[in-house]
Amino acid sequence: MSWRDLPKVELHLHLEGAAPPAFVRGMAAEKGTDISGIFDERGGYRTGSFAHFLKVYEAACSVLTTPDDFRRLTLAVLEESAANGVVYSEVFLSPDFCGGGDVAAWRDYLAAIEDAARQAEAQAGITLRGVVTCIRHFGPDRARRAALCAAETMGGFVTGFGMAGAETVGQPKDYAWSFDLAREAGLRLTCHAGEWGGPAMVADTLRDLRPERIGHGIAAAKDPALMDQIAEAGIVLEVCPGSNVFLGAVPSWEKHPIETLRAREVKVTVSTDDPPFFRTTMTKEWEMLERIFEWNEDDLRALNRVALDAAFCDEATKDRIRKTLEAA
C-alpha cells in the first residue's frame, strides 16, 4: 500500500480559515456583500504577510453571520478534509465569530456545527471534535467570554480550549484566567505559540498557561534546552509546515525545523492550519514530508499515532479511529 492511501489525523485546523474561497464568494453573493478585494485573479485568497492574512481572514469571516452559515461551512470543510484522507480532525471554533461571545447565541451556532459534523461522519466517515478558541489580539476580556462559552458547552463535541491570533499582542499570563477557567471545567488545553514569538514565547506559554499541546511551536527548535523540556514533559507540537513556509515564518520547506524537533524527541504532528489561504492540503503536507525529508510510510504512520494519542477526544473514539488507522 502507498502512503497516499493511508488515512490521516489532523489536530490544527481553523474552521473559518478552512473555508473554500468558492464557498465564501457564494456566501457573499447571497448576502449582497462585496469582498471581491480579498481574492486574487485565480480566485484564491489574496494573502501576503501575517498581518495581511489576518485582515483577509476576518473579511472572509464577515459573510458568515448565522448558525446555518456555519452548518454549511462545516460541511464544505469536512468534505475537503475527507477528500484528502482525513478520518479524524479537531477544529478551532471561535465564539467571537459565532455569536459575538454570547453564550446563548454560541449554543445556537454550536448546535448547527455539531449537526453538520454528524452528517459528515455518516456520509464521509470523518470524525470531528471542537476546540473553542479565543483570539489573542482581541484582548483578555474577550478571551474570558470565549472561555465561558467553552466551559458552558463542554462535553461530547467540545473537548478543548485554546488561543490563536497575533503573538505580538500581550503576554501569555494576560490570558491565564481564561485558561484556568477552561481547565477547571475539564477541557483539554492547547495554545498557539512560537510561530513568530521566539523560544521565550513558547516557554512563557508553557509556564503561565500550562497547555498540553502547543500550536506551531517551531521557535523551540532554536533552544536545545527548551526542546529537551518539551520532550521530557510530553508536550505535543501541532506543526503546520506549509503554513509556516507560506507566511515566511521559515524561509523554505528545506529549512523547516520539524526534523530538528523530531531528532530531539519532541512529539510533533502535522496539520494544514488554514489550508486554502496557504495553498495546501493534508495530502500536499505529506507529499512534501516525503519529498523534502524522505519520510516513509513508517514515519507517516508514527505521525498519525502521535496525533491520535494527543487528540482531545474520549478513549472510545480513539479506539475506533485507531482501528481505522491500523486496518489501512
GIBELJO-V264127 format. One record per backbone hydrogen bond with DSSP energy under -0.5 kcal/mol. NH is the residue of the N-H (numbers start at 0). CO is the residue of the C=O. E is the energy in kcal/mol with one decimal. If there is no record, write none. Layout:
nh=NH co=CO e=E
nh=NH co=CO e=E
This chain:
nh=4 co=1 e=-1.9
nh=5 co=2 e=-1.9
nh=7 co=84 e=-2.5
nh=9 co=87 e=-2.5
nh=12 co=10 e=-0.6
nh=12 co=89 e=-0.5
nh=13 co=272 e=-2.4
nh=14 co=12 e=-0.5
nh=14 co=91 e=-1.9
nh=17 co=13 e=-1.1
nh=17 co=14 e=-1.0
nh=18 co=15 e=-1.6
nh=22 co=19 e=-0.6
nh=23 co=19 e=-2.0
nh=24 co=20 e=-2.7
nh=25 co=21 e=-2.2
nh=26 co=22 e=-2.4
nh=27 co=23 e=-2.5
nh=28 co=24 e=-2.4
nh=29 co=25 e=-2.3
nh=30 co=26 e=-1.5
nh=31 co=27 e=-0.6
nh=31 co=28 e=-0.8
nh=32 co=27 e=-2.7
nh=34 co=32 e=-0.9
nh=37 co=34 e=-2.1
nh=38 co=35 e=-1.6
nh=39 co=43 e=-2.9
nh=42 co=39 e=-1.8
nh=45 co=37 e=-3.7
nh=46 co=44 e=-1.0
nh=47 co=48 e=-0.8
nh=52 co=48 e=-2.6
nh=53 co=49 e=-2.2
nh=54 co=50 e=-1.5
nh=55 co=51 e=-2.4
nh=56 co=52 e=-2.9
nh=57 co=53 e=-2.4
nh=58 co=54 e=-1.9
nh=59 co=55 e=-2.5
nh=60 co=56 e=-2.1
nh=61 co=57 e=-1.0
nh=62 co=59 e=-1.1
nh=63 co=60 e=-2.0
nh=64 co=62 e=-1.0
nh=69 co=65 e=-1.6
nh=70 co=66 e=-1.9
nh=71 co=67 e=-2.5
nh=72 co=68 e=-2.3
nh=73 co=69 e=-2.5
nh=74 co=70 e=-1.8
nh=75 co=71 e=-2.1
nh=76 co=72 e=-2.7
nh=77 co=73 e=-2.6
nh=78 co=74 e=-2.0
nh=79 co=75 e=-1.6
nh=80 co=76 e=-2.4
nh=81 co=77 e=-2.8
nh=82 co=78 e=-1.8
nh=83 co=79 e=-0.8
nh=83 co=80 e=-1.1
nh=84 co=81 e=-1.9
nh=85 co=80 e=-2.1
nh=86 co=7 e=-2.7
nh=87 co=7 e=-1.2
nh=88 co=126 e=-2.5
nh=89 co=9 e=-1.7
nh=90 co=128 e=-2.4
nh=91 co=12 e=-3.2
nh=92 co=130 e=-2.2
nh=94 co=92 e=-0.6
nh=96 co=93 e=-1.4
nh=97 co=93 e=-0.8
nh=100 co=94 e=-2.0
nh=101 co=98 e=-1.5
nh=105 co=101 e=-2.9
nh=106 co=102 e=-2.1
nh=107 co=103 e=-1.2
nh=108 co=104 e=-1.9
nh=109 co=105 e=-3.0
nh=110 co=106 e=-2.3
nh=111 co=107 e=-1.6
nh=112 co=108 e=-2.2
nh=113 co=109 e=-2.9
nh=114 co=110 e=-2.1
nh=115 co=111 e=-1.9
nh=116 co=112 e=-2.3
nh=117 co=113 e=-2.4
nh=118 co=114 e=-2.0
nh=119 co=115 e=-2.7
nh=120 co=116 e=-2.3
nh=121 co=117 e=-2.1
nh=122 co=118 e=-2.1
nh=123 co=119 e=-3.4
nh=124 co=119 e=-0.7
nh=124 co=120 e=-1.1
nh=125 co=119 e=-0.7
nh=126 co=86 e=-2.5
nh=128 co=88 e=-1.8
nh=129 co=156 e=-2.6
nh=130 co=90 e=-2.8
nh=131 co=129 e=-0.6
nh=131 co=159 e=-2.0
nh=132 co=92 e=-3.1
nh=133 co=161 e=-2.3
nh=135 co=133 e=-0.7
nh=135 co=163 e=-3.5
nh=137 co=134 e=-2.0
nh=138 co=135 e=-1.9
nh=142 co=138 e=-1.4
nh=143 co=139 e=-1.9
nh=144 co=140 e=-1.3
nh=145 co=141 e=-2.0
nh=146 co=142 e=-2.5
nh=147 co=143 e=-2.2
nh=148 co=144 e=-2.1
nh=149 co=145 e=-2.2
nh=150 co=146 e=-2.7
nh=151 co=147 e=-2.3
nh=152 co=148 e=-0.9
nh=152 co=149 e=-0.7
nh=153 co=149 e=-0.6
nh=153 co=150 e=-0.5
nh=154 co=157 e=-3.1
nh=156 co=154 e=-1.6
nh=157 co=154 e=-0.9
nh=158 co=129 e=-2.1
nh=158 co=156 e=-0.8
nh=159 co=129 e=-1.3
nh=160 co=187 e=-2.6
nh=161 co=131 e=-2.3
nh=163 co=133 e=-2.5
nh=168 co=165 e=-1.5
nh=169 co=167 e=-0.6
nh=173 co=170 e=-1.9
nh=174 co=171 e=-2.2
nh=175 co=172 e=-1.4
nh=178 co=174 e=-1.7
nh=179 co=175 e=-2.8
nh=180 co=176 e=-2.3
nh=181 co=177 e=-2.1
nh=182 co=178 e=-2.6
nh=183 co=179 e=-2.6
nh=184 co=180 e=-1.5
nh=185 co=181 e=-0.5
nh=185 co=182 e=-1.4
nh=186 co=181 e=-2.3
nh=187 co=158 e=-2.2
nh=189 co=160 e=-2.0
nh=190 co=212 e=-0.8
nh=191 co=162 e=-2.8
nh=192 co=214 e=-2.3
nh=200 co=196 e=-0.5
nh=200 co=197 e=-0.9
nh=201 co=197 e=-1.2
nh=202 co=198 e=-2.5
nh=203 co=199 e=-2.9
nh=204 co=200 e=-2.0
nh=205 co=201 e=-2.4
nh=206 co=202 e=-2.2
nh=207 co=203 e=-3.0
nh=208 co=204 e=-2.3
nh=209 co=204 e=-0.9
nh=209 co=205 e=-0.6
nh=211 co=188 e=-2.0
nh=212 co=188 e=-1.1
nh=213 co=235 e=-2.4
nh=214 co=190 e=-2.4
nh=215 co=213 e=-0.5
nh=215 co=237 e=-2.5
nh=216 co=192 e=-2.0
nh=216 co=214 e=-1.3
nh=218 co=193 e=-2.0
nh=219 co=216 e=-1.8
nh=220 co=217 e=-1.8
nh=221 co=218 e=-1.9
nh=222 co=219 e=-2.0
nh=226 co=222 e=-2.3
nh=227 co=223 e=-2.2
nh=228 co=224 e=-2.1
nh=229 co=225 e=-2.6
nh=230 co=226 e=-2.7
nh=231 co=227 e=-2.7
nh=232 co=228 e=-1.9
nh=233 co=229 e=-0.8
nh=233 co=230 e=-0.7
nh=234 co=229 e=-1.7
nh=235 co=211 e=-1.7
nh=236 co=266 e=-2.7
nh=237 co=213 e=-3.2
nh=238 co=236 e=-1.3
nh=238 co=268 e=-1.6
nh=243 co=239 e=-2.4
nh=244 co=240 e=-2.5
nh=245 co=241 e=-2.4
nh=246 co=242 e=-2.3
nh=247 co=243 e=-0.6
nh=247 co=244 e=-0.7
nh=248 co=243 e=-1.8
nh=249 co=243 e=-1.3
nh=255 co=252 e=-1.6
nh=258 co=255 e=-0.6
nh=260 co=256 e=-2.4
nh=261 co=257 e=-2.3
nh=262 co=258 e=-2.5
nh=263 co=259 e=-1.0
nh=263 co=260 e=-0.5
nh=264 co=261 e=-2.0
nh=265 co=260 e=-2.4
nh=266 co=234 e=-0.7
nh=268 co=236 e=-2.3
nh=270 co=238 e=-2.0
nh=272 co=11 e=-2.1
nh=273 co=271 e=-1.6
nh=276 co=16 e=-0.6
nh=276 co=273 e=-1.1
nh=277 co=273 e=-1.3
nh=278 co=275 e=-0.5
nh=279 co=274 e=-2.2
nh=284 co=280 e=-2.3
nh=285 co=281 e=-2.2
nh=286 co=282 e=-2.3
nh=287 co=283 e=-2.5
nh=288 co=284 e=-2.0
nh=289 co=285 e=-2.0
nh=290 co=286 e=-2.6
nh=291 co=287 e=-3.1
nh=292 co=287 e=-0.6
nh=292 co=288 e=-1.2
nh=293 co=289 e=-0.9
nh=294 co=288 e=-1.8
nh=299 co=295 e=-2.1
nh=300 co=296 e=-2.6
nh=301 co=297 e=-2.2
nh=302 co=298 e=-1.9
nh=303 co=299 e=-1.9
nh=304 co=300 e=-2.1
nh=305 co=301 e=-2.4
nh=306 co=302 e=-2.2
nh=307 co=303 e=-2.8
nh=308 co=304 e=-2.5
nh=309 co=305 e=-1.7
nh=310 co=306 e=-0.6
nh=310 co=307 e=-0.9
nh=317 co=313 e=-2.2
nh=318 co=314 e=-2.7
nh=319 co=315 e=-1.9
nh=320 co=316 e=-2.6
nh=321 co=317 e=-3.0
nh=322 co=318 e=-1.9
nh=323 co=319 e=-1.4
nh=324 co=320 e=-2.4
nh=325 co=321 e=-2.7
nh=326 co=322 e=-1.8
nh=327 co=323 e=-0.8
nh=327 co=324 e=-0.6
